[in-house]
Amino acid sequence: MSHLKFPLKEGLQDPADEAAVSRMWQAIDARFPQRPRRRSLSLIFGPLVAVAAGVALVAFLRHDAGPLRMADGSPIVATDAPAGGARLALSDGSSIQLGAGARIEPIESSAQSFIAVLDRGDASFDVVPGGPRRWQIECGLATVEVVGTRFSCARGPDRLHVGVERGIVLVRGERVVNHVRRLAAGESLDVFDENAEAAATETPEAPGNTTGAAPALAPETAPAEPAVVAPPARGAAGPTWRELARSGHHREAFATLGAQGIRRESKRLGINDLFALADVARLSGHPAEAVGPLQRIIDGFPADRQAPLAAFALGRLQLDDLHQPRAAAASFSRALELGAPKSLREAVRARLTEAQARIRDER
């Protein structure tokens, strides 16, 4: 075994002089040039960086967080279309075209879903494909579910027509065969309320109607813009409150009925007309009179799928218009008890929490 001498540096010798070392480094630089290598790396990583930036830009442009809004950034509110109809342009590029006298009311709008009720009339929905939200349109006799397509709904008192121009929709409802129907482009579906048809055939407009179905409307021959509207005598010629409500003349409809008329009609009509009565009262500036028709739906038809929607609408009315948080909390709780649709429960719970917070503030 050899022994190293100390200090070690005395046993080390330079392998070459400075000139030799310089020549060695020059040879290394000549064999492995630095600049070309840097250029080759830029050629490799440059396109990758550009692709990554493009993906990030597309993701940013497609990002649409938060609730769906109008194109100008304002919130979506209940809309009653005038005689010439109305077009709603939305923040994600989608649009809703309402026919004359149609009414749509948003129920929930979030980053994941948009739920609205088509209360009456015709509407065409142009939903941008590939969007982040699932759309659900409640149309009374059925529910239309869609991700991206163009379709139309025409809602009458005892009939619903759904037609698809582009994409695919699902139509769900108790009156739909097998409770669900898939519609592709070019297909359509008519859903009928057979109970309403039977009631209209046997006793149209009968005071004793307790079937819960909406009586058939009178023939649509009334003038669109009546010059004078006064409460007519029973059986007198002239536009009925239903015709006035369908054409958006809610003040005239309320004048035809009066508060006593709304209370009287609420005792005998079916669900669709009860919703219409509530609209007449609320949109004519009489929110307190809208409570009765909605409460009648909840108490008289608790098994109907529209009962939780009525409870939710009643809670919103009590909280926002009547400033009755205790009553509103009870209505929101009732909506959950009646089996509010899964897509609506989050909105119901949020409003229930708001009502409970207002109750605490009053103490």
Short mmCIF file of the C-alpha atoms (twelve columns), coordinates in Angstrom:
data_MODEL
# 
_entry.id   MODEL 
# 
loop_
_atom_site.group_PDB 
_atom_site.id 
_atom_site.type_symbol 
_atom_site.label_atom_id 
_atom_site.label_alt_id 
_atom_site.label_comp_id 
_atom_site.label_asym_id 
_atom_site.label_seq_id 
_atom_site.Cartn_x 
_atom_site.Cartn_y 
_atom_site.Cartn_z 
_atom_site.pdbx_PDB_model_num 
ATOM 1   C CA . MET A 1   0.000    0.000  0.000   1 
ATOM 2   C CA . SER A 2   1.462    3.288  -1.031  1 
ATOM 3   C CA . HIS A 3   1.564    6.277  1.236   1 
ATOM 4   C CA . LEU A 4   0.616    9.762  0.127   1 
ATOM 5   C CA . LYS A 5   2.915    12.582 0.962   1 
ATOM 6   C CA . PHE A 6   1.620    15.674 2.711   1 
ATOM 7   C CA . PRO A 7   0.862    18.286 1.778   1 
ATOM 8   C CA . LEU A 8   -0.890   16.718 -1.203  1 
ATOM 9   C CA . LYS A 9   -0.297   19.636 -3.519  1 
ATOM 10  C CA . GLU A 10  3.397    18.836 -3.517  1 
ATOM 11  C CA . GLY A 11  2.624    15.485 -5.073  1 
ATOM 12  C CA . LEU A 12  0.510    17.010 -7.855  1 
ATOM 13  C CA . GLN A 13  1.941    18.317 -11.097 1 
ATOM 14  C CA . ASP A 14  0.345    20.339 -13.886 1 
ATOM 15  C CA . PRO A 15  -0.271   18.110 -16.882 1 
ATOM 16  C CA . ALA A 16  0.500    20.963 -19.245 1 
ATOM 17  C CA . ASP A 17  1.479    24.585 -19.340 1 
ATOM 18  C CA . GLU A 18  -0.984   27.476 -19.834 1 
ATOM 19  C CA . ALA A 19  -0.603   27.429 -23.602 1 
ATOM 20  C CA . ALA A 20  -1.522   23.765 -23.742 1 
ATOM 21  C CA . VAL A 21  -4.592   24.333 -21.574 1 
ATOM 22  C CA . SER A 22  -5.717   27.162 -23.815 1 
ATOM 23  C CA . ARG A 23  -5.374   24.977 -26.898 1 
ATOM 24  C CA . MET A 24  -7.431   22.258 -25.201 1 
ATOM 25  C CA . TRP A 25  -10.342  24.622 -24.464 1 
ATOM 26  C CA . GLN A 26  -10.245  26.011 -27.985 1 
ATOM 27  C CA . ALA A 27  -10.511  22.482 -29.348 1 
ATOM 28  C CA . ILE A 28  -13.459  21.784 -27.040 1 
ATOM 29  C CA . ASP A 29  -15.217  24.983 -28.103 1 
ATOM 30  C CA . ALA A 30  -14.656  24.170 -31.743 1 
ATOM 31  C CA . ARG A 31  -16.081  20.705 -31.329 1 
ATOM 32  C CA . PHE A 32  -19.046  21.673 -29.127 1 
ATOM 33  C CA . PRO A 33  -20.113  25.192 -30.147 1 
ATOM 34  C CA . GLN A 34  -22.507  26.937 -27.724 1 
ATOM 35  C CA . ARG A 35  -24.489  29.263 -29.963 1 
ATOM 36  C CA . PRO A 36  -25.825  26.648 -32.340 1 
ATOM 37  C CA . ARG A 37  -26.968  24.619 -29.349 1 
ATOM 38  C CA . ARG A 38  -28.891  27.559 -27.987 1 
ATOM 39  C CA . ARG A 39  -30.528  28.065 -31.362 1 
ATOM 40  C CA . SER A 40  -31.478  24.387 -31.561 1 
ATOM 41  C CA . LEU A 41  -33.088  24.574 -28.123 1 
ATOM 42  C CA . SER A 42  -35.078  27.591 -29.178 1 
ATOM 43  C CA . LEU A 43  -36.228  25.731 -32.261 1 
ATOM 44  C CA . ILE A 44  -37.419  22.856 -30.065 1 
ATOM 45  C CA . PHE A 45  -38.977  24.740 -27.178 1 
ATOM 46  C CA . GLY A 46  -40.229  27.775 -29.100 1 
ATOM 47  C CA . PRO A 47  -43.124  25.973 -30.814 1 
ATOM 48  C CA . LEU A 48  -43.981  24.196 -27.573 1 
ATOM 49  C CA . VAL A 49  -44.251  27.505 -25.744 1 
ATOM 50  C CA . ALA A 50  -46.414  28.920 -28.539 1 
ATOM 51  C CA . VAL A 51  -48.743  25.905 -28.417 1 
ATOM 52  C CA . ALA A 52  -49.037  26.146 -24.638 1 
ATOM 53  C CA . ALA A 53  -49.829  29.847 -24.894 1 
ATOM 54  C CA . GLY A 54  -52.494  29.119 -27.506 1 
ATOM 55  C CA . VAL A 55  -54.116  26.471 -25.334 1 
ATOM 56  C CA . ALA A 56  -54.105  28.837 -22.366 1 
ATOM 57  C CA . LEU A 57  -55.676  31.594 -24.488 1 
ATOM 58  C CA . VAL A 58  -58.435  29.296 -25.756 1 
ATOM 59  C CA . ALA A 59  -59.125  28.070 -22.231 1 
ATOM 60  C CA . PHE A 60  -59.321  31.659 -21.029 1 
ATOM 61  C CA . LEU A 61  -61.686  32.697 -23.808 1 
ATOM 62  C CA . ARG A 62  -63.927  29.684 -23.207 1 
ATOM 63  C CA . HIS A 63  -63.997  30.228 -19.457 1 
ATOM 64  C CA . ASP A 64  -67.433  31.492 -18.445 1 
ATOM 65  C CA . ALA A 65  -67.584  31.337 -14.688 1 
ATOM 66  C CA . GLY A 66  -70.485  32.581 -12.623 1 
ATOM 67  C CA . PRO A 67  -74.159  32.879 -13.491 1 
ATOM 68  C CA . LEU A 68  -75.449  33.269 -17.018 1 
ATOM 69  C CA . ARG A 69  -76.279  36.913 -17.708 1 
ATOM 70  C CA . MET A 70  -77.574  39.136 -20.439 1 
ATOM 71  C CA . ALA A 71  -75.086  40.108 -23.131 1 
ATOM 72  C CA . ASP A 72  -74.651  43.550 -21.535 1 
ATOM 73  C CA . GLY A 73  -73.769  41.988 -18.154 1 
ATOM 74  C CA . SER A 74  -77.097  42.640 -16.443 1 
ATOM 75  C CA . PRO A 75  -78.886  39.781 -14.648 1 
ATOM 76  C CA . ILE A 76  -81.569  37.768 -16.430 1 
ATOM 77  C CA . VAL A 77  -85.024  38.643 -15.094 1 
ATOM 78  C CA . ALA A 78  -88.559  37.489 -15.783 1 
ATOM 79  C CA . THR A 79  -89.609  38.767 -19.197 1 
ATOM 80  C CA . ASP A 80  -93.055  39.261 -20.704 1 
ATOM 81  C CA . ALA A 81  -92.789  39.645 -24.452 1 
ATOM 82  C CA . PRO A 82  -94.810  42.456 -26.072 1 
ATOM 83  C CA . ALA A 83  -96.985  42.011 -29.157 1 
ATOM 84  C CA . GLY A 84  -93.914  42.092 -31.391 1 
ATOM 85  C CA . GLY A 85  -92.036  39.453 -29.374 1 
ATOM 86  C CA . ALA A 86  -88.639  39.860 -27.713 1 
ATOM 87  C CA . ARG A 87  -85.097  38.553 -28.158 1 
ATOM 88  C CA . LEU A 88  -82.824  37.926 -25.167 1 
ATOM 89  C CA . ALA A 89  -79.104  37.896 -26.038 1 
ATOM 90  C CA . LEU A 90  -77.080  36.133 -23.339 1 
ATOM 91  C CA . SER A 91  -73.499  36.403 -22.120 1 
ATOM 92  C CA . ASP A 92  -72.362  33.019 -23.465 1 
ATOM 93  C CA . GLY A 93  -73.545  33.750 -27.007 1 
ATOM 94  C CA . SER A 94  -76.860  31.900 -26.606 1 
ATOM 95  C CA . SER A 95  -80.184  33.612 -27.240 1 
ATOM 96  C CA . ILE A 96  -83.896  33.203 -26.511 1 
ATOM 97  C CA . GLN A 97  -86.553  34.431 -28.938 1 
ATOM 98  C CA . LEU A 98  -89.952  34.947 -27.300 1 
ATOM 99  C CA . GLY A 99  -93.153  35.035 -29.294 1 
ATOM 100 C CA . ALA A 100 -95.901  37.597 -28.734 1 
ATOM 101 C CA . GLY A 101 -97.239  37.415 -25.180 1 
ATOM 102 C CA . ALA A 102 -94.777  34.712 -24.104 1 
ATOM 103 C CA . ARG A 103 -93.326  34.806 -20.632 1 
ATOM 104 C CA . ILE A 104 -90.118  33.254 -19.298 1 
ATOM 105 C CA . GLU A 105 -88.796  33.413 -15.745 1 
ATOM 106 C CA . PRO A 106 -85.317  32.317 -14.632 1 
ATOM 107 C CA . ILE A 107 -85.241  30.001 -11.618 1 
ATOM 108 C CA . GLU A 108 -81.525  29.272 -11.281 1 
ATOM 109 C CA . SER A 109 -78.425  30.538 -13.047 1 
ATOM 110 C CA . SER A 110 -74.952  29.323 -12.117 1 
ATOM 111 C CA . ALA A 111 -71.679  28.279 -13.707 1 
ATOM 112 C CA . GLN A 112 -73.054  24.726 -14.103 1 
ATOM 113 C CA . SER A 113 -76.731  25.140 -14.986 1 
ATOM 114 C CA . PHE A 114 -79.457  27.465 -16.196 1 
ATOM 115 C CA . ILE A 115 -83.066  26.692 -15.270 1 
ATOM 116 C CA . ALA A 116 -86.055  28.714 -16.421 1 
ATOM 117 C CA . VAL A 117 -89.836  28.349 -16.583 1 
ATOM 118 C CA . LEU A 118 -91.682  29.057 -19.817 1 
ATOM 119 C CA . ASP A 119 -94.949  30.164 -18.236 1 
ATOM 120 C CA . ARG A 120 -96.806  30.570 -21.495 1 
ATOM 121 C CA . GLY A 121 -96.465  31.163 -25.208 1 
ATOM 122 C CA . ASP A 122 -93.836  30.241 -27.778 1 
ATOM 123 C CA . ALA A 123 -90.066  30.492 -27.411 1 
ATOM 124 C CA . SER A 124 -87.051  29.440 -29.473 1 
ATOM 125 C CA . PHE A 125 -83.790  28.651 -27.690 1 
ATOM 126 C CA . ASP A 126 -80.443  28.858 -29.473 1 
ATOM 127 C CA . VAL A 127 -77.922  27.364 -27.043 1 
ATOM 128 C CA . VAL A 128 -74.242  27.528 -27.954 1 
ATOM 129 C CA . PRO A 129 -72.866  23.949 -28.223 1 
ATOM 130 C CA . GLY A 130 -70.092  22.930 -25.859 1 
ATOM 131 C CA . GLY A 131 -70.984  25.490 -23.220 1 
ATOM 132 C CA . PRO A 132 -70.299  24.883 -19.515 1 
ATOM 133 C CA . ARG A 133 -73.954  24.860 -18.464 1 
ATOM 134 C CA . ARG A 134 -76.762  22.365 -18.669 1 
ATOM 135 C CA . TRP A 135 -79.999  24.059 -19.659 1 
ATOM 136 C CA . GLN A 136 -83.352  22.978 -18.276 1 
ATOM 137 C CA . ILE A 137 -86.601  24.583 -19.421 1 
ATOM 138 C CA . GLU A 138 -89.739  23.809 -17.406 1 
ATOM 139 C CA . CYS A 139 -92.749  23.900 -19.745 1 
ATOM 140 C CA . GLY A 140 -95.568  22.698 -17.522 1 
ATOM 141 C CA . LEU A 141 -96.447  19.417 -19.200 1 
ATOM 142 C CA . ALA A 142 -92.788  18.446 -19.617 1 
ATOM 143 C CA . THR A 143 -89.189  19.477 -18.993 1 
ATOM 144 C CA . VAL A 144 -86.668  20.006 -21.794 1 
ATOM 145 C CA . GLU A 145 -83.012  19.301 -20.974 1 
ATOM 146 C CA . VAL A 146 -80.210  20.344 -23.313 1 
ATOM 147 C CA . VAL A 147 -76.480  21.129 -23.451 1 
ATOM 148 C CA . GLY A 148 -76.128  22.821 -26.845 1 
ATOM 149 C CA . THR A 149 -78.752  22.968 -29.567 1 
ATOM 150 C CA . ARG A 150 -81.503  24.999 -31.162 1 
ATOM 151 C CA . PHE A 151 -85.046  24.055 -30.236 1 
ATOM 152 C CA . SER A 152 -88.472  25.602 -29.740 1 
ATOM 153 C CA . CYS A 153 -91.306  25.176 -27.253 1 
ATOM 154 C CA . ALA A 154 -94.930  26.194 -27.749 1 
ATOM 155 C CA . ARG A 155 -96.896  25.995 -24.525 1 
ATOM 156 C CA . GLY A 156 -100.690 26.082 -24.458 1 
ATOM 157 C CA . PRO A 157 -103.172 25.381 -21.678 1 
ATOM 158 C CA . ASP A 158 -103.438 21.670 -22.522 1 
ATOM 159 C CA . ARG A 159 -100.686 21.047 -25.078 1 
ATOM 160 C CA . LEU A 160 -96.918  21.397 -25.410 1 
ATOM 161 C CA . HIS A 161 -95.044  21.221 -28.719 1 
ATOM 162 C CA . VAL A 162 -91.258  20.740 -28.731 1 
ATOM 163 C CA . GLY A 163 -89.284  20.884 -31.978 1 
ATOM 164 C CA . VAL A 164 -85.529  20.500 -32.523 1 
ATOM 165 C CA . GLU A 165 -83.636  22.239 -35.316 1 
ATOM 166 C CA . ARG A 166 -80.078  21.354 -34.274 1 
ATOM 167 C CA . GLY A 167 -78.523  19.007 -31.735 1 
ATOM 168 C CA . ILE A 168 -80.330  16.741 -29.286 1 
ATOM 169 C CA . VAL A 169 -82.697  17.359 -26.364 1 
ATOM 170 C CA . LEU A 170 -84.373  15.187 -23.751 1 
ATOM 171 C CA . VAL A 171 -88.052  15.743 -22.991 1 
ATOM 172 C CA . ARG A 172 -89.106  14.418 -19.587 1 
ATOM 173 C CA . GLY A 173 -92.540  14.318 -17.995 1 
ATOM 174 C CA . GLU A 174 -95.306  12.186 -16.568 1 
ATOM 175 C CA . ARG A 175 -97.294  12.548 -19.805 1 
ATOM 176 C CA . VAL A 176 -94.353  11.556 -22.026 1 
ATOM 177 C CA . VAL A 177 -94.265  7.890  -23.086 1 
ATOM 178 C CA . ASN A 178 -91.816  6.072  -20.770 1 
ATOM 179 C CA . HIS A 179 -91.399  9.467  -19.039 1 
ATOM 180 C CA . VAL A 180 -88.540  10.480 -21.350 1 
ATOM 181 C CA . ARG A 181 -88.099  11.029 -25.099 1 
ATOM 182 C CA . ARG A 182 -84.918  11.827 -27.016 1 
ATOM 183 C CA . LEU A 183 -85.359  14.251 -29.893 1 
ATOM 184 C CA . ALA A 184 -82.742  14.846 -32.598 1 
ATOM 185 C CA . ALA A 185 -82.570  17.510 -35.296 1 
ATOM 186 C CA . GLY A 186 -85.733  17.569 -37.410 1 
ATOM 187 C CA . GLU A 187 -87.834  15.720 -34.825 1 
ATOM 188 C CA . SER A 188 -90.683  17.067 -32.723 1 
ATOM 189 C CA . LEU A 189 -93.020  15.940 -29.962 1 
ATOM 190 C CA . ASP A 190 -96.508  16.964 -28.819 1 
ATOM 191 C CA . VAL A 191 -97.462  16.413 -25.179 1 
ATOM 192 C CA . PHE A 192 -101.148 16.639 -24.282 1 
ATOM 193 C CA . ASP A 193 -102.994 17.080 -21.023 1 
ATOM 194 C CA . GLU A 194 -105.713 14.461 -21.518 1 
ATOM 195 C CA . ASN A 195 -107.457 15.415 -18.276 1 
ATOM 196 C CA . ALA A 196 -107.841 18.989 -19.451 1 
ATOM 197 C CA . GLU A 197 -109.207 17.853 -22.806 1 
ATOM 198 C CA . ALA A 198 -111.760 15.616 -21.115 1 
ATOM 199 C CA . ALA A 199 -112.799 18.363 -18.721 1 
ATOM 200 C CA . ALA A 200 -113.143 20.859 -21.567 1 
ATOM 201 C CA . THR A 201 -115.298 18.415 -23.578 1 
ATOM 202 C CA . GLU A 202 -117.640 17.570 -20.728 1 
ATOM 203 C CA . THR A 203 -118.007 20.875 -18.874 1 
ATOM 204 C CA . PRO A 204 -116.010 23.724 -20.378 1 
ATOM 205 C CA . GLU A 205 -115.458 26.518 -17.870 1 
ATOM 206 C CA . ALA A 206 -117.575 24.616 -15.326 1 
ATOM 207 C CA . PRO A 207 -117.518 26.276 -11.893 1 
ATOM 208 C CA . GLY A 208 -117.227 22.877 -10.243 1 
ATOM 209 C CA . ASN A 209 -114.080 21.860 -12.076 1 
ATOM 210 C CA . THR A 210 -111.882 20.065 -9.557  1 
ATOM 211 C CA . THR A 211 -109.730 18.045 -11.909 1 
ATOM 212 C CA . GLY A 212 -106.729 20.299 -11.379 1 
ATOM 213 C CA . ALA A 213 -106.267 20.654 -15.145 1 
ATOM 214 C CA . ALA A 214 -106.383 23.998 -16.905 1 
ATOM 215 C CA . PRO A 215 -109.648 24.640 -18.793 1 
ATOM 216 C CA . ALA A 216 -109.279 25.259 -22.509 1 
ATOM 217 C CA . LEU A 217 -108.872 28.845 -23.629 1 
ATOM 218 C CA . ALA A 218 -111.548 30.599 -25.580 1 
ATOM 219 C CA . PRO A 219 -110.932 30.841 -29.343 1 
ATOM 220 C CA . GLU A 220 -108.203 33.350 -30.048 1 
ATOM 221 C CA . THR A 221 -110.393 35.875 -31.847 1 
ATOM 222 C CA . ALA A 222 -110.155 38.703 -29.347 1 
ATOM 223 C CA . PRO A 223 -108.429 41.912 -30.523 1 
ATOM 224 C CA . ALA A 224 -104.767 42.124 -29.565 1 
ATOM 225 C CA . GLU A 225 -105.082 45.707 -28.303 1 
ATOM 226 C CA . PRO A 226 -108.525 46.247 -26.743 1 
ATOM 227 C CA . ALA A 227 -109.417 49.928 -26.599 1 
ATOM 228 C CA . VAL A 228 -111.513 49.794 -23.429 1 
ATOM 229 C CA . VAL A 229 -111.367 47.097 -20.801 1 
ATOM 230 C CA . ALA A 230 -113.952 47.101 -18.032 1 
ATOM 231 C CA . PRO A 231 -115.113 44.292 -15.746 1 
ATOM 232 C CA . PRO A 232 -117.781 42.667 -17.933 1 
ATOM 233 C CA . ALA A 233 -120.924 41.057 -16.652 1 
ATOM 234 C CA . ARG A 234 -120.856 37.283 -16.526 1 
ATOM 235 C CA . GLY A 235 -121.317 35.941 -20.029 1 
ATOM 236 C CA . ALA A 236 -120.841 39.346 -21.692 1 
ATOM 237 C CA . ALA A 237 -118.860 39.534 -24.900 1 
ATOM 238 C CA . GLY A 238 -115.298 40.774 -24.690 1 
ATOM 239 C CA . PRO A 239 -111.807 39.541 -23.904 1 
ATOM 240 C CA . THR A 240 -111.534 37.244 -20.912 1 
ATOM 241 C CA . TRP A 241 -108.897 37.685 -18.238 1 
ATOM 242 C CA . ARG A 242 -107.028 34.710 -19.738 1 
ATOM 243 C CA . GLU A 243 -106.833 36.346 -23.155 1 
ATOM 244 C CA . LEU A 244 -105.706 39.617 -21.616 1 
ATOM 245 C CA . ALA A 245 -103.055 37.844 -19.553 1 
ATOM 246 C CA . ARG A 246 -101.766 35.889 -22.555 1 
ATOM 247 C CA . SER A 247 -101.340 39.127 -24.507 1 
ATOM 248 C CA . GLY A 248 -99.439  40.738 -21.625 1 
ATOM 249 C CA . HIS A 249 -102.244 43.059 -20.457 1 
ATOM 250 C CA . HIS A 250 -102.014 42.120 -16.798 1 
ATOM 251 C CA . ARG A 251 -103.455 45.366 -15.429 1 
ATOM 252 C CA . GLU A 252 -106.510 44.998 -17.629 1 
ATOM 253 C CA . ALA A 253 -106.810 41.344 -16.628 1 
ATOM 254 C CA . PHE A 254 -106.723 42.325 -12.963 1 
ATOM 255 C CA . ALA A 255 -109.336 45.006 -13.594 1 
ATOM 256 C CA . THR A 256 -111.549 42.357 -15.185 1 
ATOM 257 C CA . LEU A 257 -111.205 40.052 -12.179 1 
ATOM 258 C CA . GLY A 258 -110.587 42.259 -9.188  1 
ATOM 259 C CA . ALA A 259 -109.204 40.931 -5.921  1 
ATOM 260 C CA . GLN A 260 -112.433 39.071 -5.189  1 
ATOM 261 C CA . GLY A 261 -112.410 37.523 -8.645  1 
ATOM 262 C CA . ILE A 262 -108.883 36.175 -8.139  1 
ATOM 263 C CA . ARG A 263 -109.886 34.644 -4.812  1 
ATOM 264 C CA . ARG A 264 -113.023 33.163 -6.364  1 
ATOM 265 C CA . GLU A 265 -111.216 31.736 -9.401  1 
ATOM 266 C CA . SER A 266 -108.443 30.312 -7.211  1 
ATOM 267 C CA . LYS A 267 -110.917 27.936 -5.588  1 
ATOM 268 C CA . ARG A 268 -111.942 26.203 -8.799  1 
ATOM 269 C CA . LEU A 269 -109.211 26.371 -11.444 1 
ATOM 270 C CA . GLY A 270 -106.376 24.030 -12.341 1 
ATOM 271 C CA . ILE A 271 -102.647 24.494 -11.959 1 
ATOM 272 C CA . ASN A 272 -101.903 26.304 -15.221 1 
ATOM 273 C CA . ASP A 273 -104.619 28.885 -14.630 1 
ATOM 274 C CA . LEU A 274 -103.542 29.314 -11.017 1 
ATOM 275 C CA . PHE A 275 -100.040 30.222 -12.181 1 
ATOM 276 C CA . ALA A 276 -101.644 32.661 -14.640 1 
ATOM 277 C CA . LEU A 277 -103.734 34.221 -11.866 1 
ATOM 278 C CA . ALA A 278 -100.613 34.702 -9.759  1 
ATOM 279 C CA . ASP A 279 -98.925  36.435 -12.694 1 
ATOM 280 C CA . VAL A 280 -101.921 38.709 -13.215 1 
ATOM 281 C CA . ALA A 281 -101.842 39.807 -9.582  1 
ATOM 282 C CA . ARG A 282 -98.079  40.198 -9.296  1 
ATOM 283 C CA . LEU A 283 -97.440  41.894 -12.629 1 
ATOM 284 C CA . SER A 284 -100.328 44.301 -12.162 1 
ATOM 285 C CA . GLY A 285 -98.815  45.594 -8.922  1 
ATOM 286 C CA . HIS A 286 -100.832 43.493 -6.458  1 
ATOM 287 C CA . PRO A 287 -98.301  40.981 -5.070  1 
ATOM 288 C CA . ALA A 288 -100.386 40.168 -1.992  1 
ATOM 289 C CA . GLU A 289 -103.172 38.845 -4.238  1 
ATOM 290 C CA . ALA A 290 -100.700 36.437 -5.901  1 
ATOM 291 C CA . VAL A 291 -100.268 34.499 -2.651  1 
ATOM 292 C CA . GLY A 292 -103.665 32.812 -2.860  1 
ATOM 293 C CA . PRO A 293 -103.281 31.118 -6.277  1 
ATOM 294 C CA . LEU A 294 -99.774  29.869 -5.469  1 
ATOM 295 C CA . GLN A 295 -100.867 28.595 -2.050  1 
ATOM 296 C CA . ARG A 296 -103.794 26.829 -3.720  1 
ATOM 297 C CA . ILE A 297 -101.368 24.902 -5.967  1 
ATOM 298 C CA . ILE A 298 -99.284  23.874 -2.958  1 
ATOM 299 C CA . ASP A 299 -102.255 22.809 -0.823  1 
ATOM 300 C CA . GLY A 300 -104.536 21.452 -3.531  1 
ATOM 301 C CA . PHE A 301 -102.045 19.632 -5.769  1 
ATOM 302 C CA . PRO A 302 -99.094  18.618 -3.577  1 
ATOM 303 C CA . ALA A 303 -98.348  15.525 -5.693  1 
ATOM 304 C CA . ASP A 304 -98.011  17.476 -8.943  1 
ATOM 305 C CA . ARG A 305 -94.459  18.120 -10.151 1 
ATOM 306 C CA . GLN A 306 -95.233  21.851 -10.379 1 
ATOM 307 C CA . ALA A 307 -96.128  22.128 -6.690  1 
ATOM 308 C CA . PRO A 308 -92.500  22.650 -5.561  1 
ATOM 309 C CA . LEU A 309 -92.101  25.308 -8.268  1 
ATOM 310 C CA . ALA A 310 -95.165  27.071 -6.885  1 
ATOM 311 C CA . ALA A 311 -93.710  26.899 -3.360  1 
ATOM 312 C CA . PHE A 312 -90.426  28.341 -4.576  1 
ATOM 313 C CA . ALA A 313 -92.217  31.133 -6.466  1 
ATOM 314 C CA . LEU A 314 -94.306  31.891 -3.388  1 
ATOM 315 C CA . GLY A 315 -91.203  32.089 -1.207  1 
ATOM 316 C CA . ARG A 316 -89.543  34.523 -3.612  1 
ATOM 317 C CA . LEU A 317 -92.697  36.642 -3.681  1 
ATOM 318 C CA . GLN A 318 -92.896  36.731 0.118   1 
ATOM 319 C CA . LEU A 319 -89.217  37.519 0.543   1 
ATOM 320 C CA . ASP A 320 -88.642  40.019 -2.273  1 
ATOM 321 C CA . ASP A 321 -92.012  41.762 -2.711  1 
ATOM 322 C CA . LEU A 322 -93.885  41.344 0.568   1 
ATOM 323 C CA . HIS A 323 -90.824  41.415 2.888   1 
ATOM 324 C CA . GLN A 324 -92.098  38.484 4.967   1 
ATOM 325 C CA . PRO A 325 -88.985  36.401 5.700   1 
ATOM 326 C CA . ARG A 326 -90.742  34.006 8.108   1 
ATOM 327 C CA . ALA A 327 -93.423  33.139 5.590   1 
ATOM 328 C CA . ALA A 328 -90.781  32.896 2.871   1 
ATOM 329 C CA . ALA A 329 -88.679  30.487 4.930   1 
ATOM 330 C CA . ALA A 330 -91.735  28.270 5.413   1 
ATOM 331 C CA . SER A 331 -92.442  28.298 1.661   1 
ATOM 332 C CA . PHE A 332 -88.842  27.448 0.738   1 
ATOM 333 C CA . SER A 333 -88.865  24.594 3.260   1 
ATOM 334 C CA . ARG A 334 -92.125  23.391 1.760   1 
ATOM 335 C CA . ALA A 335 -90.557  23.414 -1.724  1 
ATOM 336 C CA . LEU A 336 -87.861  21.035 -0.463  1 
ATOM 337 C CA . GLU A 337 -90.444  18.818 1.248   1 
ATOM 338 C CA . LEU A 338 -92.487  18.573 -1.958  1 
ATOM 339 C CA . GLY A 339 -89.444  17.271 -3.830  1 
ATOM 340 C CA . ALA A 340 -87.955  20.219 -5.665  1 
ATOM 341 C CA . PRO A 341 -85.963  19.023 -8.712  1 
ATOM 342 C CA . LYS A 342 -82.339  18.252 -7.923  1 
ATOM 343 C CA . SER A 343 -81.175  21.044 -10.211 1 
ATOM 344 C CA . LEU A 344 -83.318  23.514 -8.245  1 
ATOM 345 C CA . ARG A 345 -82.491  22.484 -4.685  1 
ATOM 346 C CA . GLU A 346 -79.318  24.550 -4.465  1 
ATOM 347 C CA . ALA A 347 -81.235  27.719 -5.374  1 
ATOM 348 C CA . VAL A 348 -84.022  26.869 -2.904  1 
ATOM 349 C CA . ARG A 349 -81.545  26.294 -0.083  1 
ATOM 350 C CA . ALA A 350 -79.749  29.543 -0.886  1 
ATOM 351 C CA . ARG A 351 -82.979  31.539 -0.662  1 
ATOM 352 C CA . LEU A 352 -83.948  29.671 2.518   1 
ATOM 353 C CA . THR A 353 -80.622  30.680 4.071   1 
ATOM 354 C CA . GLU A 354 -81.245  34.281 3.007   1 
ATOM 355 C CA . ALA A 355 -84.721  34.244 4.580   1 
ATOM 356 C CA . GLN A 356 -83.356  32.797 7.838   1 
ATOM 357 C CA . ALA A 357 -80.666  35.489 7.921   1 
ATOM 358 C CA . ARG A 358 -83.310  38.193 7.587   1 
ATOM 359 C CA . ILE A 359 -85.299  36.620 10.406  1 
ATOM 360 C CA . ARG A 360 -82.230  36.853 12.665  1 
ATOM 361 C CA . ASP A 361 -81.727  40.479 11.645  1 
ATOM 362 C CA . GLU A 362 -85.266  41.305 12.762  1 
ATOM 363 C CA . ARG A 363 -84.643  40.067 16.293  1 
# 
